[in-house]
Amino acid sequence: MSYTQELGKRAKAAEAFISSASTMQKNKALAAISKALIENSRLIIAENAKDIAAAKENGMSEAKQDRLMLDASRIEGIAKGVDQIIALGDPIGEIIGGGNRPNGLQIIKTRVPLGVIGIIFESRPNVTVDAAALCLKTGNVVILKGGKEAINSNICLGKIMREAVGSAGLPADIIQVVEN
């Protein structure tokens, strides 16, 4: 089985757990992510420094390097973004429409998780956390593929988030980062 097939298989297995998780469980996992980001700031910054060094060696523009760079302040901002997602209402189960048919059948439109979501994005490590947090809040599994320029940062962030989610009682495989 190939690496990507294995990611997909693990994601599909985790789908049932996250799609039926309560708002409290999802918020607990998000709070664990926020806390873990702050607690692991030094590690994140160290891994990000590898990406920044490679970006400089490869002649990446200063503007793109700035988008790639993480420091304590930016990590704190990312964690606060996760906290803001916790404060949002849970969209899952929300009734968004419906009505009664002439035969008496009641039709109800309800928000449900999509399942497994794959996201490909550029070299902005903050997107790794933002996308994972939004998918978690909406009861979805996510497979993230960031730009190669942020590979060390993304792998580090992915591991931190997976551990945090696992510590909150949800399967770590609800968040996966493509590592190659």
MDTraj code that builds the backbone (N, CA, C; nanometers):
import mdtraj as md
import numpy as np

residues = "MET SER TYR THR GLN GLU LEU GLY LYS ARG ALA LYS ALA ALA GLU ALA PHE ILE SER SER ALA SER THR MET GLN LYS ASN LYS ALA LEU ALA ALA ILE SER LYS ALA LEU ILE GLU ASN SER ARG LEU ILE ILE ALA GLU ASN ALA LYS ASP ILE ALA ALA ALA LYS GLU ASN GLY MET SER GLU ALA LYS GLN ASP ARG LEU MET LEU ASP ALA SER ARG ILE GLU GLY ILE ALA LYS GLY VAL ASP GLN ILE ILE ALA LEU GLY ASP PRO ILE GLY GLU ILE ILE GLY GLY GLY ASN ARG PRO ASN GLY LEU GLN ILE ILE LYS THR ARG VAL PRO LEU GLY VAL ILE GLY ILE ILE PHE GLU SER ARG PRO ASN VAL THR VAL ASP ALA ALA ALA LEU CYS LEU LYS THR GLY ASN VAL VAL ILE LEU LYS GLY GLY LYS GLU ALA ILE ASN SER ASN ILE CYS LEU GLY LYS ILE MET ARG GLU ALA VAL GLY SER ALA GLY LEU PRO ALA ASP ILE ILE GLN VAL VAL GLU ASN".split()
xyz = np.array([
    [0.0847, -0.1172, 0.0000],
    [0.0000, 0.0000, 0.0000],
    [0.0901, 0.1246, 0.0000],
    [0.0577, 0.2213, -0.0843],
    [0.1397, 0.3421, -0.0937],
    [0.1162, 0.4327, 0.0265],
    [0.2057, 0.5291, 0.0423],
    [0.1975, 0.6260, 0.1525],
    [0.0640, 0.7001, 0.1496],
    [0.0232, 0.7494, 0.0337],
    [-0.1014, 0.8259, 0.0245],
    [-0.2233, 0.7365, 0.0472],
    [-0.2172, 0.6127, 0.0022],
    [-0.3273, 0.5206, 0.0284],
    [-0.3400, 0.4945, 0.1782],
    [-0.2265, 0.4832, 0.2447],
    [-0.2271, 0.4616, 0.3898],
    [-0.2884, 0.5812, 0.4624],
    [-0.2537, 0.7038, 0.4189],
    [-0.3148, 0.8235, 0.4784],
    [-0.4663, 0.8201, 0.4612],
    [-0.5106, 0.7877, 0.3414],
    [-0.6534, 0.7819, 0.3140],
    [-0.7243, 0.6760, 0.3964],
    [-0.6627, 0.5608, 0.4106],
    [-0.7210, 0.4514, 0.4880],
    [-0.7363, 0.4916, 0.6343],
    [-0.6315, 0.5537, 0.6903],
    [-0.6373, 0.5980, 0.8299],
    [-0.7407, 0.7098, 0.8472],
    [-0.7482, 0.7988, 0.7486],
    [-0.8458, 0.9079, 0.7545],
    [-0.9877, 0.8526, 0.7540],
    [-1.0141, 0.7600, 0.6670],
    [-1.1489, 0.7007, 0.6566],
    [-1.1861, 0.6299, 0.7867],
    [-1.0896, 0.5639, 0.8496],
    [-1.1164, 0.4943, 0.9760],
    [-1.1491, 0.5931, 1.0877],
    [-1.0879, 0.7115, 1.0847],
    [-1.1113, 0.8122, 1.1891],
    [-1.2397, 0.8901, 1.1671],
    [-1.2929, 0.8838, 1.0463],
    [-1.4113, 0.9632, 1.0099],
    [-1.5306, 0.9380, 1.1018],
    [-1.5579, 0.8150, 1.1344],
    [-1.6747, 0.7833, 1.2173],
    [-1.6640, 0.8470, 1.3556],
    [-1.5440, 0.8558, 1.4084],
    [-1.5255, 0.9121, 1.5419],
    [-1.5515, 1.0624, 1.5437],
    [-1.4932, 1.1343, 1.4491],
    [-1.5068, 1.2794, 1.4506],
    [-1.6450, 1.3232, 1.4042],
    [-1.7049, 1.2512, 1.3118],
    [-1.8365, 1.2926, 1.2622],
    [-1.9443, 1.2797, 1.3693],
    [-1.9213, 1.1951, 1.4686],
    [-2.0195, 1.1782, 1.5757],
    [-1.9738, 1.2404, 1.7078],
    [-1.8618, 1.3119, 1.7058],
    [-1.8108, 1.3742, 1.8285],
    [-1.9033, 1.4883, 1.8721],
    [-1.9165, 1.5028, 2.0001],
    [-1.9996, 1.6107, 2.0537],
    [-1.9257, 1.7438, 2.0422],
    [-2.0007, 1.8506, 2.0556],
    [-1.9401, 1.9843, 2.0559],
    [-1.8362, 1.9927, 2.1667],
    [-1.8672, 1.9384, 2.2826],
    [-1.7746, 1.9424, 2.3952],
    [-1.6444, 1.8681, 2.3623],
    [-1.6544, 1.7525, 2.2995],
    [-1.5342, 1.6765, 2.2630],
    [-1.4488, 1.7541, 2.1629],
    [-1.5134, 1.8118, 2.0631],
    [-1.4394, 1.8868, 1.9615],
    [-1.3739, 2.0105, 2.0228],
    [-1.4468, 2.0805, 2.1082],
    [-1.3896, 2.1995, 2.1719],
    [-1.2762, 2.1637, 2.2670],
    [-1.2876, 2.0493, 2.3336],
    [-1.1797, 2.0023, 2.4218],
    [-1.0531, 1.9751, 2.3393],
    [-1.0702, 1.9142, 2.2235],
    [-0.9558, 1.8864, 2.1360],
    [-0.8956, 2.0164, 2.0826],
    [-0.9799, 2.1117, 2.0471],
    [-0.9303, 2.2415, 1.9994],
    [-0.8552, 2.3149, 2.1104],
    [-0.9069, 2.3108, 2.2322],
    [-0.8387, 2.3744, 2.3452],
    [-0.7028, 2.3087, 2.3696],
    [-0.6974, 2.1770, 2.3532],
    [-0.5697, 2.1062, 2.3693],
    [-0.4702, 2.1491, 2.2620],
    [-0.5182, 2.1709, 2.1407],
    [-0.4309, 2.2187, 2.0326],
    [-0.3774, 2.3572, 2.0666],
    [-0.4642, 2.4463, 2.1073],
    [-0.4234, 2.5834, 2.1411],
    [-0.3154, 2.5825, 2.2496],
    [-0.3404, 2.5057, 2.3531],
    [-0.2450, 2.4960, 2.4642],
    [-0.1117, 2.4353, 2.4179],
    [-0.1193, 2.3305, 2.3386],
    [0.0014, 2.2620, 2.2920],
    [0.0861, 2.3517, 2.2014],
    [0.0221, 2.4353, 2.1227],
    [0.0976, 2.5277, 2.0378],
    [0.1827, 2.6212, 2.1226],
    [0.1240, 2.6766, 2.2265],
    [0.1969, 2.7679, 2.3153],
    [0.3078, 2.6930, 2.3877],
    [0.2761, 2.5761, 2.4408],
    [0.3743, 2.4973, 2.5160],
    [0.4916, 2.4518, 2.4294],
    [0.4688, 2.4357, 2.3001],
    [0.5736, 2.3863, 2.2098],
    [0.6286, 2.4950, 2.1184],
    [0.6143, 2.6195, 2.1585],
    [0.6605, 2.7320, 2.0753],
    [0.8067, 2.7192, 2.0353],
    [0.8904, 2.6843, 2.1294],
    [1.0344, 2.6748, 2.0993],
    [1.0629, 2.5688, 1.9928],
    [0.9979, 2.4551, 2.0049],
    [1.0155, 2.3476, 1.9065],
    [0.9663, 2.3934, 1.7697],
    [0.8505, 2.4568, 1.7658],
    [0.7942, 2.5054, 1.6395],
    [0.8888, 2.6061, 1.5752],
    [0.9402, 2.6981, 1.6543],
    [1.0319, 2.8009, 1.6032],
    [1.1602, 2.7372, 1.5507],
    [1.2093, 2.6359, 1.6205],
    [1.3317, 2.5672, 1.5764],
    [1.3100, 2.4965, 1.4425],
    [1.1980, 2.4299, 1.4261],
    [1.1690, 2.3621, 1.2996],
    [1.1443, 2.4636, 1.1880],
    [1.0777, 2.5723, 1.2219],
    [1.0525, 2.6784, 1.1249],
    [1.1828, 2.7418, 1.0790],
    [1.2812, 2.7516, 1.1691],
    [1.4109, 2.8096, 1.1334],
    [1.4779, 2.7290, 1.0220],
    [1.4571, 2.5981, 1.0200],
    [1.5113, 2.5146, 0.9119],
    [1.4487, 2.5540, 0.7781],
    [1.3174, 2.5781, 0.7799],
    [1.2489, 2.6197, 0.6569],
    [1.2960, 2.7576, 0.6117],
    [1.3147, 2.8483, 0.7051],
    [1.3608, 2.9832, 0.6728],
    [1.5024, 2.9771, 0.6139],
    [1.5897, 2.8961, 0.6735],
    [1.7271, 2.8828, 0.6222],
    [1.7254, 2.8292, 0.4790],
    [1.6434, 2.7289, 0.4532],
    [1.6335, 2.6734, 0.3180],
    [1.5756, 2.7767, 0.2215],
    [1.4791, 2.8541, 0.2684],
    [1.4183, 2.9581, 0.1836],
    [1.5222, 3.0619, 0.1432],
    [1.6076, 3.1002, 0.2368],
    [1.7135, 3.1974, 0.2066],
    [1.8128, 3.1390, 0.1069],
    [1.8506, 3.0133, 0.1278],
    [1.9435, 2.9461, 0.0370],
    [1.8872, 2.9369, -0.1044],
    [1.7556, 2.9199, -0.1139],
    [1.6911, 2.9039, -0.2442],
    [1.6452, 3.0359, -0.3053],
    [1.6810, 3.1466, -0.2415],
    [1.6510, 3.2782, -0.2972],
    [1.5043, 3.3196, -0.2892],
    [1.4325, 3.2670, -0.1934],
    [1.2924, 3.3076, -0.1762],
    [1.2871, 3.4562, -0.1405],
    [1.1899, 3.5261, -0.1946],
    [1.1765, 3.6691, -0.1675],
    [1.1517, 3.6934, -0.0186],
    [1.1885, 3.8120, 0.0270],
    [1.1702, 3.8452, 0.1679],
    [1.0227, 3.8454, 0.2060],
    [0.9359, 3.8862, 0.1155],
    [0.7921, 3.8870, 0.1442],
    [0.7416, 3.7448, 0.1690],
    [0.7871, 3.6499, 0.0867],
    [0.7451, 3.5111, 0.1055],
    [0.8083, 3.4512, 0.2308],
    [0.9324, 3.4903, 0.2589],
    [0.9960, 3.4446, 0.3824],
    [0.9180, 3.4932, 0.5036],
    [0.8682, 3.6148, 0.4961],
    [0.7911, 3.6706, 0.6071],
    [0.6636, 3.5906, 0.6294],
    [0.5965, 3.5480, 0.5230],
    [0.4752, 3.4667, 0.5365],
    [0.5071, 3.3288, 0.5934],
    [0.6269, 3.2823, 0.5675],
    [0.6715, 3.1513, 0.6142],
    [0.7151, 3.1540, 0.7613],
    [0.7645, 3.2675, 0.8064],
    [0.8279, 3.2786, 0.9378],
    [0.7295, 3.2718, 1.0540],
    [0.7669, 3.1935, 1.1543],
    [0.6913, 3.1856, 1.2786],
    [0.7799, 3.2319, 1.3937],
    [0.7234, 3.3132, 1.4810],
    [0.7910, 3.3519, 1.6043],
    [0.6895, 3.3359, 1.7175],
    [0.7307, 3.3669, 1.8396],
    [0.6423, 3.3456, 1.9547],
    [0.5117, 3.4239, 1.9395],
    [0.5210, 3.5447, 1.8892],
    [0.4025, 3.6285, 1.8720],
    [0.3059, 3.5681, 1.7700],
    [0.3583, 3.5203, 1.6602],
    [0.2722, 3.4602, 1.5575],
    [0.2103, 3.3303, 1.6057],
    [0.2864, 3.2517, 1.6793],
    [0.2317, 3.1265, 1.7334],
    [0.1201, 3.1574, 1.8330],
    [0.1396, 3.2596, 1.9135],
    [0.0350, 3.3021, 2.0065],
    [-0.0903, 3.3451, 1.9288],
    [-0.0710, 3.4157, 1.8181],
    [-0.1836, 3.4565, 1.7343],
    [-0.2561, 3.3379, 1.6738],
    [-0.1806, 3.2363, 1.6322],
    [-0.2412, 3.1145, 1.5766],
    [-0.3240, 3.0446, 1.6850],
    [-0.2671, 3.0369, 1.8069],
    [-0.3396, 2.9739, 1.9189],
    [-0.4664, 3.0523, 1.9511],
    [-0.4596, 3.1832, 1.9459],
    [-0.5792, 3.2656, 1.9701],
    [-0.6832, 3.2419, 1.8612],
    [-0.6387, 3.2187, 1.7388],
    [-0.7306, 3.1855, 1.6308],
    [-0.8049, 3.0560, 1.6593],
    [-0.7348, 2.9584, 1.7151],
    [-0.7991, 2.8321, 1.7532],
    [-0.9024, 2.8584, 1.8632],
    [-0.8660, 2.9436, 1.9592],
    [-0.9600, 2.9785, 2.0659],
    [-1.0851, 3.0456, 2.0094],
    [-1.0691, 3.1268, 1.9059],
    [-1.1849, 3.1907, 1.8423],
    [-1.2748, 3.0873, 1.7749],
    [-1.2148, 2.9837, 1.7199],
    [-1.2935, 2.8771, 1.6582],
    [-1.3732, 2.8021, 1.7657],
    [-1.3131, 2.7843, 1.8828],
    [-1.3850, 2.7206, 1.9941],
    [-1.5102, 2.8015, 2.0278],
    [-1.4985, 2.9331, 2.0256],
    [-1.6097, 3.0215, 2.0628],
    [-1.7243, 3.0202, 1.9608],
    [-1.6970, 2.9731, 1.8395],
    [-1.8021, 2.9668, 1.7380],
    [-1.9033, 2.8583, 1.7729],
    [-2.0244, 2.8773, 1.7289],
    [-2.1250, 2.7736, 1.7463],
    [-2.0909, 2.6520, 1.6618],
    [-2.1376, 2.5375, 1.7050],
    [-2.1146, 2.4140, 1.6302],
    [-2.2165, 2.4078, 1.5163],
    [-2.1694, 2.4089, 1.3922],
    [-2.2648, 2.4071, 1.2812],
    [-2.3309, 2.2712, 1.2582],
    [-2.2720, 2.1663, 1.3089],
    [-2.3229, 2.0317, 1.2830],
    [-2.4548, 2.0100, 1.3572],
    [-2.5522, 1.9630, 1.2839],
    [-2.6848, 1.9382, 1.3391],
    [-2.7779, 2.0574, 1.3262],
    [-2.7249, 2.1707, 1.2810],
    [-2.8079, 2.2898, 1.2652],
    [-2.9076, 2.2694, 1.1512],
    [-3.0308, 2.3010, 1.1775],
    [-3.1351, 2.2909, 1.0750],
    [-3.1331, 2.4206, 0.9952],
    [-3.1142, 2.4080, 0.8637],
    [-3.0999, 2.5268, 0.7786],
    [-3.2149, 2.5446, 0.6802],
    [-3.3120, 2.4585, 0.6869],
    [-3.4254, 2.4717, 0.5961],
    [-3.5139, 2.3489, 0.6009],
    [-3.6138, 2.3536, 0.5171],
    [-3.7027, 2.2396, 0.5072],
    [-3.8465, 2.2834, 0.4956],
    [-3.9338, 2.1885, 0.5004],
    [-4.0762, 2.2160, 0.4906],
    [-4.1545, 2.0877, 0.4824],
    [-4.2828, 2.1024, 0.4659],
    [-4.3712, 1.9867, 0.4562],
    [-4.4185, 1.9689, 0.3125],
    [-4.4160, 1.8472, 0.2653],
    [-4.4645, 1.8125, 0.1324],
    [-4.6166, 1.7975, 0.1375],
    [-4.6822, 1.8077, 0.0235],
    [-4.8286, 1.7934, 0.0206],
    [-4.8786, 1.6609, 0.0801],
    [-4.7957, 1.5567, 0.0731],
    [-4.8370, 1.4272, 0.1273],
    [-4.8095, 1.4149, 0.2775],
    [-4.7622, 1.5238, 0.3397],
    [-4.7354, 1.5234, 0.4837],
    [-4.5920, 1.4905, 0.5206],
    [-4.5109, 1.4493, 0.4235],
    [-4.3712, 1.4173, 0.4498],
    [-4.2970, 1.5445, 0.4880],
    [-4.2270, 1.5391, 0.5982],
    [-4.1499, 1.6547, 0.6429],
    [-4.0059, 1.6402, 0.5940],
    [-3.9570, 1.7437, 0.5244],
    [-3.8196, 1.7471, 0.4732],
    [-3.7418, 1.8465, 0.5589],
    [-3.6264, 1.8040, 0.6088],
    [-3.5440, 1.8926, 0.6917],
    [-3.4018, 1.8928, 0.6351],
    [-3.3490, 2.0130, 0.6101],
    [-3.2096, 2.0284, 0.5686],
    [-3.1272, 2.0523, 0.6942],
    [-3.0327, 1.9631, 0.7187],
    [-2.9488, 1.9703, 0.8380],
    [-2.8026, 1.9685, 0.7973],
    [-2.7214, 2.0492, 0.8650],
    [-2.5771, 2.0500, 0.8366],
    [-2.5129, 1.9249, 0.8943],
    [-2.4319, 1.8599, 0.8111],
    [-2.3600, 1.7387, 0.8504],
    [-2.2150, 1.7508, 0.8040],
    [-2.1250, 1.6743, 0.8649],
    [-1.9866, 1.6752, 0.8186],
    [-1.9765, 1.6217, 0.6756],
    [-1.8741, 1.6678, 0.6035],
    [-1.8496, 1.6189, 0.4683],
    [-1.7815, 1.4824, 0.4708],
    [-1.6914, 1.4604, 0.5669],
    [-1.6194, 1.3336, 0.5768],
    [-1.4705, 1.3563, 0.5850],
    [-1.3997, 1.3227, 0.4785],
    [-1.2551, 1.3423, 0.4709],
    [-1.2286, 1.4544, 0.3715],
    [-1.1551, 1.5544, 0.4171],
    [-1.1247, 1.6699, 0.3340],
    [-0.9738, 1.6750, 0.3096],
    [-0.9359, 1.6926, 0.1849],
    [-0.7960, 1.7131, 0.1494],
    [-0.7753, 1.8602, 0.1158],
    [-0.6726, 1.9201, 0.1730],
    [-0.6453, 2.0616, 0.1487],
    [-0.5002, 2.0765, 0.1053],
    [-0.4803, 2.1391, -0.0097],
    [-0.3471, 2.1708, -0.0607],
    [-0.3331, 2.3217, -0.0541],
    [-0.2256, 2.3686, 0.0059],
    [-0.2089, 2.5119, 0.0254],
    [-0.0623, 2.5503, 0.0142],
    [-0.0388, 2.6818, 0.0053],
    [0.0976, 2.7303, -0.0118],
    [0.1744, 2.7259, 0.1205],
    [0.2925, 2.7809, 0.1185],
    [0.3843, 2.7725, 0.2317],
    [0.3535, 2.8749, 0.3405],
    [0.2426, 2.8552, 0.4050],
    [0.2043, 2.9380, 0.5193],
    [0.1699, 2.8440, 0.6343],
    [0.2604, 2.8255, 0.7273],
    [0.2368, 2.7290, 0.8347],
    [0.1119, 2.7578, 0.9181],
    [0.0719, 2.8844, 0.9263],
    [-0.0491, 2.9155, 1.0024],
    [-0.1720, 2.8480, 0.9412],
    [-0.1708, 2.8283, 0.8100],
    [-0.2839, 2.7639, 0.7431],
    [-0.2959, 2.6177, 0.7878],
    [-0.1850, 2.5555, 0.8198],
    [-0.1865, 2.4177, 0.8676],
    [-0.2775, 2.4060, 0.9899],
    [-0.2599, 2.4973, 1.0831],
    [-0.3404, 2.4949, 1.2057],
    [-0.4819, 2.5434, 1.1786],
    [-0.4957, 2.6528, 1.1046],
    [-0.6293, 2.7077, 1.0774],
    [-0.7187, 2.6046, 1.0088],
    [-0.6667, 2.5399, 0.9061],
    [-0.7451, 2.4425, 0.8303],
    [-0.7814, 2.3216, 0.9174],
    [-0.6848, 2.2735, 0.9946],
    [-0.7115, 2.1588, 1.0817],
    [-0.8173, 2.1928, 1.1859],
    [-0.8073, 2.3109, 1.2444],
    [-0.9019, 2.3509, 1.3488],
    [-1.0434, 2.3659, 1.2920],
    [-1.0546, 2.4261, 1.1752],
    [-1.1871, 2.4422, 1.1143],
    [-1.2485, 2.3072, 1.0777],
    [-1.1664, 2.2173, 1.0257],
    [-1.2175, 2.0836, 0.9919],
    [-1.2600, 2.0088, 1.1178],
    [-1.1816, 2.0191, 1.2234],
    [-1.2166, 1.9529, 1.3488],
    [-1.3500, 2.0073, 1.4011],
    [-1.3655, 2.1388, 1.4011],
    [-1.4883, 2.2015, 1.4526],
    [-1.6114, 2.1541, 1.3744],
    [-1.5940, 2.1301, 1.2456],
    [-1.7068, 2.0888, 1.1623],
    [-1.7196, 1.9369, 1.1493],
    [-1.6452, 1.8634, 1.2320],
    [-1.6606, 1.7185, 1.2360],
    [-1.6009, 1.6443, 1.1187],
    [-1.4980, 1.7017, 1.0584],
    [-1.4350, 1.6408, 0.9415],
    [-1.2921, 1.5976, 0.9709],
    [-1.2482, 1.4950, 0.9019],
    [-1.1088, 1.4537, 0.9009],
    [-1.0389, 1.5382, 0.7948],
    [-0.9118, 1.5713, 0.8178],
    [-0.8402, 1.6520, 0.7192],
    [-0.7032, 1.5910, 0.6900],
    [-0.6690, 1.5924, 0.5617],
    [-0.5346, 1.5571, 0.5156],
    [-0.4787, 1.6847, 0.4546],
    [-0.3692, 1.7334, 0.5118],
    [-0.3107, 1.8619, 0.4739],
    [-0.1838, 1.8435, 0.3926],
    [-0.1718, 1.9194, 0.2850],
    [-0.0511, 1.9178, 0.2018],
    [-0.0087, 2.0623, 0.1799],
    [0.0884, 2.1058, 0.2591],
    [0.1404, 2.2412, 0.2463],
    [0.2552, 2.2460, 0.1487],
    [0.2959, 2.3667, 0.1143],
    [0.4088, 2.3854, 0.0235],
    [0.5370, 2.3270, 0.0802],
    [0.6233, 2.2804, -0.0096],
    [0.7484, 2.2158, 0.0328],
    [0.8372, 2.3096, 0.1133],
    [0.8207, 2.4391, 0.0947],
    [0.9046, 2.5361, 0.1654],
    [0.8777, 2.5362, 0.3157],
    [0.7631, 2.4855, 0.3581],
    [0.7265, 2.4839, 0.5002],
    [0.7196, 2.3417, 0.5566],
    [0.7865, 2.2481, 0.4927],
    [0.7729, 2.1078, 0.5300],
    [0.8077, 2.0801, 0.6765],
    [0.9178, 2.1356, 0.7257],
    [0.9574, 2.1097, 0.8650],
    [0.8556, 2.1691, 0.9621],
    [0.8111, 2.2896, 0.9342],
    [0.7112, 2.3549, 1.0190],
    [0.5811, 2.2750, 1.0188],
    [0.5358, 2.2339, 0.9011],
    [0.4088, 2.1631, 0.8908],
    [0.4126, 2.0264, 0.9585],
    [0.5215, 1.9549, 0.9416],
    [0.5338, 1.8246, 1.0091],
    [0.5292, 1.8443, 1.1599],
    [0.6013, 1.9432, 1.2095],
    [0.6042, 1.9724, 1.3529],
    [0.4648, 2.0099, 1.4030],
    [0.3998, 2.1020, 1.3340],
    [0.2651, 2.1439, 1.3742],
    [0.1672, 2.0271, 1.3698],
    [0.1793, 1.9443, 1.2665],
    [0.0928, 1.8273, 1.2555],
    [0.1095, 1.7325, 1.3728],
    [0.2338, 1.7054, 1.4105],
    [0.2594, 1.6146, 1.5236],
    [0.2045, 1.6723, 1.6532],
    [0.2240, 1.8012, 1.6733],
    [0.1732, 1.8656, 1.7949],
    [0.0208, 1.8576, 1.7998],
    [-0.0443, 1.8867, 1.6883],
    [-0.1906, 1.8824, 1.6862],
    [-0.2426, 1.7402, 1.7040],
    [-0.1773, 1.6438, 1.6407],
    [-0.2209, 1.5044, 1.6527],
    [-0.2104, 1.4567, 1.7977],
    [-0.1001, 1.4916, 1.8641],
    [-0.0843, 1.4538, 2.0048],
    [-0.1909, 1.5204, 2.0905],
    [-0.2188, 1.6475, 2.0631],
    [-0.3186, 1.7212, 2.1405],
    [-0.4574, 1.6600, 2.1229],
    [-0.4924, 1.6278, 2.0002],
    [-0.6228, 1.5674, 1.9720],
    [-0.6331, 1.4319, 2.0414],
    [-0.5259, 1.3551, 2.0345],
    [-0.5240, 1.2249, 2.1020],
    [-0.5390, 1.2381, 2.2527],
    [-0.4749, 1.3401, 2.3109],
    [-0.4854, 1.3612, 2.4561],
    [-0.6267, 1.4014, 2.4969],
    [-0.7035, 1.4537, 2.4023],
    [-0.8420, 1.4942, 2.4291],
    [-0.9405, 1.3800, 2.4039],
    [-0.8897, 1.2632, 2.3678],
    [-0.9751, 1.1461, 2.3525],
    [-1.0271, 1.1197, 2.2123],
    [-0.9797, 1.1939, 2.1137],
    [-1.0194, 1.1690, 1.9751],
    [-0.9030, 1.1035, 1.9012],
    [-0.9301, 1.0316, 1.7921],
    [-0.8217, 0.9682, 1.7171],
    [-0.7284, 1.0730, 1.6557],
    [-0.5997, 1.0523, 1.6712],
    [-0.5006, 1.1447, 1.6142],
    [-0.5151, 1.1538, 1.4626],
    [-0.5637, 1.0487, 1.4002],
    [-0.5734, 1.0456, 1.2539],
    [-0.6801, 1.1374, 1.1962],
    [-0.7515, 1.2113, 1.2793],
    [-0.8441, 1.3101, 1.2230],
    [-0.7676, 1.4271, 1.1637],
    [-0.6399, 1.4402, 1.2016],
    [-0.5515, 1.5410, 1.1409],
    [-0.4293, 1.4681, 1.0882],
    [-0.4042, 1.4827, 0.9581],
    [-0.2863, 1.4210, 0.8984],
    [-0.2169, 1.5231, 0.8080],
    [-0.0858, 1.5175, 0.8087],
    [-0.0052, 1.6053, 0.7245],
    [0.0761, 1.5177, 0.6301],
    [0.0692, 1.5481, 0.5026],
    [0.1509, 1.4767, 0.4045],
    [0.2951, 1.5184, 0.4297],
    [0.3804, 1.4208, 0.4579],
    [0.5169, 1.4509, 0.5014],
    [0.6210, 1.4355, 0.3912],
    [0.5797, 1.4239, 0.2672],
    [0.6789, 1.4147, 0.1593],
    [0.6378, 1.5004, 0.0424],
])
top = md.Topology()
chain = top.add_chain()
for i, resn in enumerate(residues, 1):
    res = top.add_residue(resn, chain, resSeq=i)
    for name in ("N", "CA", "C"):
        top.add_atom(name, md.element.get_by_symbol(name[0]), res)
traj = md.Trajectory(xyz[None], top)
